[in-house]
Amino acid sequence: MVSELSTLIHNLVLDNPVPAKDLAKAIGKPYSTLLREVNPYDTGAKLGAETLLQIMMQTGDTKPLEYMAGKLGYSLVAARNDAPHVTPGAFQGQTGVSSSVSALDSRQSGEKERRA
């Protein structure tokens, strides 16, 4: 049985403004490998979280993240105006990734402190 998330990611790669071949090149994967990893019917290949992040950053589409948040009982809301604006091609430079990750880590640790 094909999961809804797998289908969502597959459609994201194939049906977005960034052609799948360009997307594969931008994230550093061979085209055939990317298509295999996102194919919901191919049980021999798996899509990694880092690759999914790169796909969302390149396409500017956060639907997979929104879906996962919803399944966990959360809603995805952009952080104030200081949230980085994701645009297609944003991941190519990879400069904003570490700052985004550290900002996320700071928010998560702050959230843990508030819960304690």
Secondary structure, DSSP 4 states (H G I P E B T S, - for coil): ---HHHHHHHHHHHSSSS-HHHHHHHHT--HHHHHHHH-TT-TT----HHHHHHHHHHHT--HHHHHHHHHTT------TTTSPPP-TTTTSS-HHHHHHHHHHHHHHHHHHHHH-
